[in-house]
Amino acid sequence: MPHTTMLAVVNWLLGRCSVRQRAIVVPVAAALLAGACGTPPAKRASKEVVIWKSLGAWSGRGNAQTESFLGLTGALRMHWQTKNEAPKGTGTFRLILQSAISGRALQETVDEKGLGEGTAYVAEDPRVFYILVESANLDWSFTVEEALFGSQAENPQEAH
């Protein structure tokens, strides 16, 4: 009886047995059914992961505006660096996240005087963005990445 359930097997046995034989078949069938109704196998554990997808990289000197980019999650990370300040002590660097739809400023993510580097994190609603750069007397560069969230099986090599 390929692809049959335990209940179908028990019903088939009961239909073939006399009343006396049922006295033996019923307890055996109950034991078989109880064993078949155990706890289900444990689900494979998974861990939450974040992957950072590059949305763009820019560099320059002075003021600038990036092209628009789409942030599907709104979770952004910006790595930035300033160098070659001349004259010393006069450099400024600001990054302002803007809405590409309305043009309004959403967040000032970096406001640095002089040389430096760092990482800024932004949590916004998903939308189309651009970055406004306000800078004087130094070279700057920055990247924008977006967090993509998911889960990964604990032991992906064991997956079938």
ROKE-404194 format. One record per residue (C-alpha): residue in one letter; residue number from 1; x, y, z. Coordinates in nm, 3 decimals. Layout:
<rs>
<r type="a" seq="NUM" c1="X" c2="Y" c3="Z"/>
...
</rs>
This chain:
<rs>
<r type="m" seq="1" c1="0.000" c2="0.000" c3="0.000"/>
<r type="p" seq="2" c1="0.228" c2="0.279" c3="-0.116"/>
<r type="h" seq="3" c1="0.151" c2="0.634" c3="0.003"/>
<r type="t" seq="4" c1="-0.116" c2="0.534" c3="0.254"/>
<r type="t" seq="5" c1="-0.171" c2="0.677" c3="0.598"/>
<r type="m" seq="6" c1="-0.152" c2="0.486" c3="0.923"/>
<r type="l" seq="7" c1="-0.525" c2="0.542" c3="0.974"/>
<r type="a" seq="8" c1="-0.598" c2="0.382" c3="0.635"/>
<r type="v" seq="9" c1="-0.388" c2="0.079" c3="0.733"/>
<r type="v" seq="10" c1="-0.575" c2="0.045" c3="1.067"/>
<r type="n" seq="11" c1="-0.914" c2="0.072" c3="0.894"/>
<r type="w" seq="12" c1="-0.810" c2="-0.191" c3="0.641"/>
<r type="l" seq="13" c1="-0.696" c2="-0.426" c3="0.922"/>
<r type="l" seq="14" c1="-1.017" c2="-0.375" c3="1.120"/>
<r type="g" seq="15" c1="-1.228" c2="-0.453" c3="0.814"/>
<r type="r" seq="16" c1="-1.052" c2="-0.788" c3="0.767"/>
<r type="c" seq="17" c1="-1.062" c2="-0.902" c3="1.132"/>
<r type="s" seq="18" c1="-1.320" c2="-1.095" c3="1.331"/>
<r type="v" seq="19" c1="-1.448" c2="-0.960" c3="1.661"/>
<r type="r" seq="20" c1="-1.194" c2="-1.172" c3="1.855"/>
<r type="q" seq="21" c1="-0.905" c2="-1.056" c3="1.637"/>
<r type="r" seq="22" c1="-1.009" c2="-0.694" c3="1.687"/>
<r type="a" seq="23" c1="-0.927" c2="-0.734" c3="2.056"/>
<r type="i" seq="24" c1="-0.562" c2="-0.769" c3="1.949"/>
<r type="v" seq="25" c1="-0.564" c2="-0.537" c3="1.648"/>
<r type="v" seq="26" c1="-0.712" c2="-0.234" c3="1.829"/>
<r type="p" seq="27" c1="-0.436" c2="-0.202" c3="2.097"/>
<r type="v" seq="28" c1="-0.165" c2="-0.263" c3="1.834"/>
<r type="a" seq="29" c1="-0.321" c2="-0.003" c3="1.607"/>
<r type="a" seq="30" c1="-0.344" c2="0.244" c3="1.895"/>
<r type="a" seq="31" c1="0.026" c2="0.196" c3="1.967"/>
<r type="l" seq="32" c1="0.113" c2="0.246" c3="1.599"/>
<r type="l" seq="33" c1="-0.097" c2="0.562" c3="1.577"/>
<r type="a" seq="34" c1="0.050" c2="0.702" c3="1.899"/>
<r type="g" seq="35" c1="0.401" c2="0.650" c3="1.762"/>
<r type="a" seq="36" c1="0.310" c2="0.813" c3="1.434"/>
<r type="c" seq="37" c1="0.174" c2="1.121" c3="1.610"/>
<r type="g" seq="38" c1="0.500" c2="1.220" c3="1.778"/>
<r type="t" seq="39" c1="0.646" c2="1.567" c3="1.773"/>
<r type="p" seq="40" c1="0.731" c2="1.698" c3="1.429"/>
<r type="p" seq="41" c1="1.099" c2="1.725" c3="1.340"/>
<r type="a" seq="42" c1="1.265" c2="2.044" c3="1.460"/>
<r type="k" seq="43" c1="1.283" c2="2.321" c3="1.204"/>
<r type="r" seq="44" c1="1.628" c2="2.421" c3="1.095"/>
<r type="a" seq="45" c1="1.732" c2="2.728" c3="1.291"/>
<r type="s" seq="46" c1="1.803" c2="3.042" c3="1.091"/>
<r type="k" seq="47" c1="1.990" c2="3.359" c3="1.175"/>
<r type="e" seq="48" c1="1.905" c2="3.710" c3="1.071"/>
<r type="v" seq="49" c1="2.156" c2="3.870" c3="0.835"/>
<r type="v" seq="50" c1="2.216" c2="4.218" c3="0.692"/>
<r type="i" seq="51" c1="2.380" c2="4.264" c3="0.355"/>
<r type="w" seq="52" c1="2.500" c2="4.611" c3="0.253"/>
<r type="k" seq="53" c1="2.431" c2="4.693" c3="-0.114"/>
<r type="s" seq="54" c1="2.624" c2="4.981" c3="-0.270"/>
<r type="l" seq="55" c1="2.407" c2="5.263" c3="-0.402"/>
<r type="g" seq="56" c1="2.688" c2="5.494" c3="-0.511"/>
<r type="a" seq="57" c1="3.028" c2="5.652" c3="-0.450"/>
<r type="w" seq="58" c1="3.122" c2="6.016" c3="-0.497"/>
<r type="s" seq="59" c1="3.427" c2="6.237" c3="-0.450"/>
<r type="g" seq="60" c1="3.523" c2="6.596" c3="-0.517"/>
<r type="r" seq="61" c1="3.610" c2="6.935" c3="-0.375"/>
<r type="g" seq="62" c1="3.361" c2="7.210" c3="-0.300"/>
<r type="n" seq="63" c1="2.982" c2="7.189" c3="-0.319"/>
<r type="a" seq="64" c1="2.804" c2="6.915" c3="-0.516"/>
<r type="q" seq="65" c1="2.481" c2="6.729" c3="-0.561"/>
<r type="t" seq="66" c1="2.462" c2="6.356" c3="-0.637"/>
<r type="e" seq="67" c1="2.230" c2="6.198" c3="-0.887"/>
<r type="s" seq="68" c1="1.916" c2="6.039" c3="-0.746"/>
<r type="f" seq="69" c1="1.921" c2="5.686" c3="-0.606"/>
<r type="l" seq="70" c1="1.645" c2="5.455" c3="-0.487"/>
<r type="g" seq="71" c1="1.645" c2="5.337" c3="-0.126"/>
<r type="l" seq="72" c1="1.412" c2="5.037" c3="-0.106"/>
<r type="t" seq="73" c1="1.451" c2="4.986" c3="0.271"/>
<r type="g" seq="74" c1="1.541" c2="5.338" c3="0.387"/>
<r type="a" seq="75" c1="1.821" c2="5.194" c3="0.603"/>
<r type="l" seq="76" c1="2.133" c2="5.369" c3="0.474"/>
<r type="r" seq="77" c1="2.500" c2="5.377" c3="0.573"/>
<r type="m" seq="78" c1="2.744" c2="5.645" c3="0.457"/>
<r type="h" seq="79" c1="3.123" c2="5.607" c3="0.482"/>
<r type="w" seq="80" c1="3.298" c2="5.942" c3="0.436"/>
<r type="q" seq="81" c1="3.649" c2="6.086" c3="0.440"/>
<r type="t" seq="82" c1="3.803" c2="6.431" c3="0.402"/>
<r type="k" seq="83" c1="4.168" c2="6.516" c3="0.322"/>
<r type="n" seq="84" c1="4.398" c2="6.777" c3="0.166"/>
<r type="e" seq="85" c1="4.270" c2="7.066" c3="0.375"/>
<r type="a" seq="86" c1="4.413" c2="7.397" c3="0.252"/>
<r type="p" seq="87" c1="4.456" c2="7.635" c3="0.420"/>
<r type="k" seq="88" c1="4.473" c2="7.434" c3="0.743"/>
<r type="g" seq="89" c1="4.186" c2="7.480" c3="0.988"/>
<r type="t" seq="90" c1="3.940" c2="7.615" c3="0.729"/>
<r type="g" seq="91" c1="3.786" c2="7.296" c3="0.589"/>
<r type="t" seq="92" c1="3.415" c2="7.216" c3="0.625"/>
<r type="f" seq="93" c1="3.214" c2="6.916" c3="0.508"/>
<r type="r" seq="94" c1="2.841" c2="6.853" c3="0.532"/>
<r type="l" seq="95" c1="2.626" c2="6.576" c3="0.383"/>
<r type="i" seq="96" c1="2.253" c2="6.642" c3="0.370"/>
<r type="l" seq="97" c1="2.014" c2="6.364" c3="0.267"/>
<r type="q" seq="98" c1="1.740" c2="6.506" c3="0.045"/>
<r type="s" seq="99" c1="1.410" c2="6.374" c3="-0.091"/>
<r type="a" seq="100" c1="1.437" c2="6.351" c3="-0.469"/>
<r type="i" seq="101" c1="1.058" c2="6.389" c3="-0.494"/>
<r type="s" seq="102" c1="1.000" c2="6.704" c3="-0.287"/>
<r type="g" seq="103" c1="1.357" c2="6.837" c3="-0.275"/>
<r type="r" seq="104" c1="1.335" c2="6.891" c3="0.100"/>
<r type="a" seq="105" c1="1.618" c2="6.816" c3="0.341"/>
<r type="l" seq="106" c1="1.552" c2="6.495" c3="0.535"/>
<r type="q" seq="107" c1="1.861" c2="6.465" c3="0.756"/>
<r type="e" seq="108" c1="2.200" c2="6.625" c3="0.795"/>
<r type="t" seq="109" c1="2.411" c2="6.311" c3="0.826"/>
<r type="v" seq="110" c1="2.760" c2="6.461" c3="0.850"/>
<r type="d" seq="111" c1="2.879" c2="6.802" c3="0.974"/>
<r type="e" seq="112" c1="3.260" c2="6.797" c3="1.005"/>
<r type="k" seq="113" c1="3.520" c2="7.069" c3="1.043"/>
<r type="g" seq="114" c1="3.870" c2="6.989" c3="0.920"/>
<r type="l" seq="115" c1="4.006" c2="6.648" c3="0.831"/>
<r type="g" seq="116" c1="3.824" c2="6.334" c3="0.935"/>
<r type="e" seq="117" c1="3.646" c2="6.017" c3="0.841"/>
<r type="g" seq="118" c1="3.356" c2="5.818" c3="0.974"/>
<r type="t" seq="119" c1="3.036" c2="5.629" c3="0.918"/>
<r type="a" seq="120" c1="2.685" c2="5.771" c3="0.948"/>
<r type="y" seq="121" c1="2.366" c2="5.564" c3="0.965"/>
<r type="v" seq="122" c1="2.025" c2="5.684" c3="0.848"/>
<r type="a" seq="123" c1="1.677" c2="5.538" c3="0.897"/>
<r type="e" seq="124" c1="1.422" c2="5.692" c3="0.662"/>
<r type="d" seq="125" c1="1.113" c2="5.582" c3="0.477"/>
<r type="p" seq="126" c1="1.193" c2="5.408" c3="0.148"/>
<r type="r" seq="127" c1="1.201" c2="5.660" c3="-0.138"/>
<r type="v" seq="128" c1="1.422" c2="5.821" c3="-0.401"/>
<r type="f" seq="129" c1="1.704" c2="6.023" c3="-0.245"/>
<r type="y" seq="130" c1="1.997" c2="6.242" c3="-0.340"/>
<r type="i" seq="131" c1="2.280" c2="6.390" c3="-0.133"/>
<r type="l" seq="132" c1="2.364" c2="6.759" c3="-0.114"/>
<r type="v" seq="133" c1="2.734" c2="6.820" c3="-0.036"/>
<r type="e" seq="134" c1="2.835" c2="7.151" c3="0.121"/>
<r type="s" seq="135" c1="3.213" c2="7.170" c3="0.145"/>
<r type="a" seq="136" c1="3.498" c2="7.419" c3="0.146"/>
<r type="n" seq="137" c1="3.878" c2="7.397" c3="0.142"/>
<r type="l" seq="138" c1="3.918" c2="7.018" c3="0.139"/>
<r type="d" seq="139" c1="3.878" c2="6.706" c3="-0.077"/>
<r type="w" seq="140" c1="3.600" c2="6.469" c3="0.015"/>
<r type="s" seq="141" c1="3.473" c2="6.123" c3="-0.075"/>
<r type="f" seq="142" c1="3.182" c2="5.914" c3="0.046"/>
<r type="t" seq="143" c1="2.981" c2="5.604" c3="-0.034"/>
<r type="v" seq="144" c1="2.616" c2="5.523" c3="0.030"/>
<r type="e" seq="145" c1="2.501" c2="5.168" c3="0.101"/>
<r type="e" seq="146" c1="2.160" c2="5.024" c3="0.177"/>
<r type="a" seq="147" c1="2.083" c2="4.751" c3="0.429"/>
<r type="l" seq="148" c1="1.903" c2="4.448" c3="0.289"/>
<r type="f" seq="149" c1="1.756" c2="4.220" c3="0.556"/>
<r type="g" seq="150" c1="1.703" c2="3.844" c3="0.541"/>
<r type="s" seq="151" c1="1.764" c2="3.514" c3="0.713"/>
<r type="q" seq="152" c1="2.013" c2="3.237" c3="0.649"/>
<r type="a" seq="153" c1="1.996" c2="2.871" c3="0.750"/>
<r type="e" seq="154" c1="2.246" c2="2.788" c3="1.027"/>
<r type="n" seq="155" c1="2.402" c2="2.507" c3="0.821"/>
<r type="p" seq="156" c1="2.340" c2="2.590" c3="0.453"/>
<r type="q" seq="157" c1="2.578" c2="2.307" c3="0.342"/>
<r type="e" seq="158" c1="2.336" c2="2.051" c3="0.490"/>
<r type="a" seq="159" c1="2.036" c2="2.179" c3="0.292"/>
<r type="h" seq="160" c1="1.903" c2="1.934" c3="0.036"/>
</rs>
